[in-house]
Amino acid sequence: MSRILDLLKRKKLTLVVSLPENNYELAKAAWENGADAIKVHINVFHNASKNVFGTLDEHREEFQRILNDSPVPVGIVIGMDTMVAESVLEEVVRMGFDFISLYGQHTPVSLCGRKDVSNFYAIDYSYSMEEIETISNSFLADILELSIIHHDEYGQRLNARDLAKYLKISQTAKIPTLLPTQRLIYPSDLKSLVACGIKAIMIGAIVTGKTKESLTLAVQEFRKEINKL
């Protein structure tokens, strides 16, 4: 079993930090202040942070430092295109990444059903409940990432209708559900998210900001609230 899957099975709520840039000092700040796992990116334009992440070769040295030193699982987004993602898949697995996070429409078939890396299957706002039910009760995904907020609504405050959607999906899924902070989510919201069946919260740029100082503070605040659950 991968390290991230083990965390989700053992913990009431797992804290994942999606780094706003591929930077060792940000990664270190995350794991030193309470992150259970961290995530980096390549080959994507990231809507929340507005950053363009380059190729694996461009970030390889920084990734190797992070992977060598990180006491927590490290995952990666590997592209916005199936063929691009597939071209680096085997290499990132060899490097030691614990999980790969991709939208389903960008996920290579060769990632599905593997045992040597976990598949964060991200669904967006276009997925029907029937499709979600099929995905989350099959070999296609290990963890269901609920990236269901339309890009035009990124950063808006979490609301009760969002909770109803998360609850419905979590009631349907037989695999753990992870929620990225596409909405503005406060640490005080975590109790309600757990009540909706969410097993992991992944805080990113909308919540952490882009500096080491703001990320450190956000991780500390979310860790403190999770420890109260």
C-alpha positions as CSV (number, residue, x, y, z in Angstrom):
1,M,0.0,0.0,0.0
2,S,1.3,3.5,-0.8
3,R,2.1,5.8,2.0
4,I,-0.7,8.3,1.2
5,L,-3.4,5.5,1.1
6,D,-2.2,4.3,4.5
7,L,-2.6,7.8,5.9
8,L,-6.1,8.1,4.5
9,K,-7.0,4.8,6.1
10,R,-5.6,5.7,9.5
11,K,-6.3,9.4,9.9
12,K,-9.6,11.1,10.4
13,L,-8.5,13.9,8.1
14,T,-5.2,14.0,6.1
15,L,-3.6,17.4,5.3
16,V,-2.0,17.6,1.8
17,V,-0.2,20.8,0.7
18,S,-0.2,21.6,-3.0
19,L,2.9,23.8,-3.5
20,P,2.4,27.1,-5.4
21,E,5.8,26.6,-7.0
22,N,8.3,23.7,-7.1
23,N,10.5,25.0,-4.4
24,Y,12.5,23.1,-1.8
25,E,12.1,25.7,0.9
26,L,8.3,25.7,0.5
27,A,8.2,22.0,0.6
28,K,10.3,22.0,3.8
29,A,8.1,24.6,5.4
30,A,5.0,22.4,4.6
31,W,6.3,19.2,6.2
32,E,7.9,21.0,9.1
33,N,4.7,22.7,10.0
34,G,2.3,19.7,9.9
35,A,1.6,18.6,6.3
36,D,0.9,14.9,6.0
37,A,1.8,15.0,2.3
38,I,2.9,17.5,-0.4
39,K,2.2,17.8,-4.1
40,V,4.3,19.4,-6.9
41,H,3.5,20.1,-10.6
42,I,4.9,19.8,-14.1
43,N,3.6,20.5,-17.6
44,V,0.6,22.6,-16.4
45,F,-0.9,26.0,-16.1
46,H,-2.2,26.1,-12.6
47,N,-5.5,28.1,-12.4
48,A,-5.4,28.8,-8.7
49,S,-1.8,30.0,-8.5
50,K,-1.7,31.4,-12.1
51,N,1.8,29.7,-12.4
52,V,3.1,27.9,-15.4
53,F,5.0,24.8,-14.4
54,G,7.7,23.6,-16.7
55,T,8.9,20.1,-17.7
56,L,10.3,17.4,-15.6
57,D,13.8,18.1,-16.7
58,E,13.5,21.8,-15.7
59,H,12.4,20.8,-12.1
60,R,14.3,17.5,-11.7
61,E,17.1,18.8,-9.4
62,E,14.6,20.5,-7.1
63,F,12.4,17.4,-7.0
64,Q,15.3,15.1,-6.2
65,R,16.1,17.3,-3.2
66,I,12.5,17.2,-2.0
67,L,12.2,13.5,-2.5
68,N,15.5,12.8,-0.7
69,D,14.6,14.8,2.4
70,S,10.8,14.7,2.7
71,P,9.5,12.7,5.7
72,V,6.1,12.7,4.1
73,P,4.7,11.3,0.8
74,V,5.3,13.5,-2.2
75,G,2.9,13.5,-5.2
76,I,2.9,15.2,-8.6
77,V,0.7,16.5,-11.3
78,I,2.3,15.5,-14.6
79,G,0.3,17.3,-17.3
80,M,-2.8,18.6,-19.0
81,D,-2.7,16.1,-21.8
82,T,-2.8,12.3,-21.8
83,M,0.2,11.8,-24.1
84,V,2.3,14.4,-22.2
85,A,1.4,12.7,-18.9
86,E,2.1,9.2,-20.3
87,S,5.5,10.3,-21.6
88,V,6.8,11.0,-18.1
89,L,4.8,8.5,-16.1
90,E,7.3,5.7,-15.7
91,E,10.1,8.1,-14.9
92,V,8.3,9.9,-12.1
93,V,7.4,6.5,-10.6
94,R,11.1,5.5,-10.7
95,M,12.0,8.8,-9.0
96,G,9.9,7.8,-6.0
97,F,6.8,9.9,-6.2
98,D,4.0,8.3,-4.0
99,F,1.0,9.5,-6.0
100,I,0.0,11.1,-9.3
101,S,-2.8,13.6,-9.5
102,L,-4.6,14.1,-12.8
103,Y,-8.0,14.9,-14.2
104,G,-9.6,11.8,-15.5
105,Q,-9.5,13.2,-19.1
106,H,-5.8,13.6,-18.8
107,T,-5.0,10.2,-17.1
108,P,-3.2,7.6,-19.2
109,V,-4.7,4.1,-19.2
110,S,-1.3,2.9,-18.0
111,L,-1.9,4.7,-14.6
112,C,-5.1,2.8,-13.8
113,G,-4.9,-0.2,-11.5
114,R,-1.2,0.1,-10.6
115,K,0.2,-1.0,-7.3
116,D,3.5,1.0,-7.4
117,V,1.9,4.5,-7.3
118,S,-1.4,5.8,-6.2
119,N,-3.9,7.5,-8.6
120,F,-5.5,10.7,-7.5
121,Y,-8.4,10.8,-10.1
122,A,-9.6,14.4,-10.3
123,I,-13.2,15.0,-11.4
124,D,-14.3,18.4,-12.6
125,Y,-17.7,20.2,-12.8
126,S,-18.6,18.3,-16.0
127,Y,-18.8,14.8,-14.5
128,S,-22.3,13.4,-13.9
129,M,-23.2,11.5,-10.8
130,E,-23.5,8.3,-12.8
131,E,-20.0,8.7,-14.1
132,I,-18.6,9.6,-10.7
133,E,-20.2,6.4,-9.2
134,T,-18.7,4.2,-11.9
135,I,-15.2,5.8,-11.4
136,S,-15.2,5.6,-7.6
137,N,-16.3,2.0,-7.6
138,S,-13.8,0.6,-10.0
139,F,-10.1,0.0,-10.6
140,L,-9.8,3.4,-12.3
141,A,-9.0,5.4,-9.2
142,D,-7.4,5.0,-5.7
143,I,-8.5,8.4,-4.4
144,L,-11.3,10.7,-5.8
145,E,-10.2,14.3,-6.0
146,L,-13.2,16.6,-5.9
147,S,-12.0,19.4,-8.2
148,I,-15.6,20.2,-9.1
149,I,-15.6,24.1,-8.9
150,H,-15.8,25.9,-12.2
151,H,-12.7,28.0,-12.8
152,D,-14.8,31.2,-12.8
153,E,-15.7,30.5,-9.2
154,Y,-12.2,29.8,-7.9
155,G,-11.6,31.6,-4.6
156,Q,-15.2,32.2,-3.7
157,R,-16.3,31.3,-0.2
158,L,-17.3,27.7,0.6
159,N,-21.1,27.4,0.8
160,A,-23.7,24.9,1.9
161,R,-24.6,23.8,-1.6
162,D,-20.9,22.8,-2.0
163,L,-21.3,20.7,1.1
164,A,-24.3,18.9,-0.3
165,K,-22.4,18.0,-3.4
166,Y,-19.4,16.7,-1.4
167,L,-21.7,14.7,0.8
168,K,-23.5,13.1,-2.1
169,I,-20.3,12.1,-3.8
170,S,-18.7,10.7,-0.5
171,Q,-21.9,8.7,0.1
172,T,-21.6,7.2,-3.3
173,A,-17.8,6.5,-3.5
174,K,-16.2,3.4,-2.1
175,I,-12.7,5.1,-2.2
176,P,-11.4,8.0,-0.1
177,T,-12.4,11.5,-1.2
178,L,-10.0,14.4,-1.2
179,L,-11.0,18.1,-1.5
180,P,-8.7,20.7,-3.0
181,T,-9.2,24.3,-1.9
182,Q,-10.6,25.7,-5.1
183,R,-13.0,27.5,-2.7
184,L,-11.9,29.8,0.1
185,I,-11.9,27.3,3.0
186,Y,-11.2,28.2,6.6
187,P,-9.8,25.8,9.2
188,S,-13.1,26.2,11.0
189,D,-14.9,24.6,8.0
190,L,-13.0,21.3,8.5
191,K,-15.5,19.8,11.0
192,S,-18.3,20.2,8.4
193,L,-16.2,18.7,5.6
194,V,-15.4,15.7,7.7
195,A,-19.2,15.3,8.4
196,C,-19.6,15.2,4.6
197,G,-17.2,12.3,4.4
198,I,-14.1,14.1,3.1
199,K,-11.0,12.1,4.1
200,A,-8.3,14.6,3.0
201,I,-8.0,18.4,2.5
202,M,-5.5,19.6,0.0
203,I,-4.7,23.3,0.6
204,G,-3.2,25.3,-2.3
205,A,-2.6,28.8,-3.4
206,I,-6.0,30.2,-2.7
207,V,-5.6,29.3,1.0
208,T,-1.8,29.2,1.4
209,G,-0.8,32.2,-0.6
210,K,2.5,32.0,-2.5
211,T,5.2,33.0,0.1
212,K,6.9,30.8,2.6
213,E,5.5,32.9,5.4
214,S,1.9,32.7,4.3
215,L,2.2,29.0,3.5
216,T,3.7,28.3,6.9
217,L,0.9,30.1,8.7
218,A,-1.8,28.3,6.7
219,V,-0.3,24.9,7.3
220,Q,0.0,25.6,11.0
221,E,-3.6,26.8,11.3
222,F,-5.1,23.8,9.4
223,R,-2.9,21.4,11.4
224,K,-4.1,22.9,14.7
225,E,-7.7,22.5,13.7
226,I,-7.3,19.0,12.3
227,N,-5.6,17.9,15.6
228,K,-8.8,19.0,17.4
229,L,-11.1,16.7,15.3
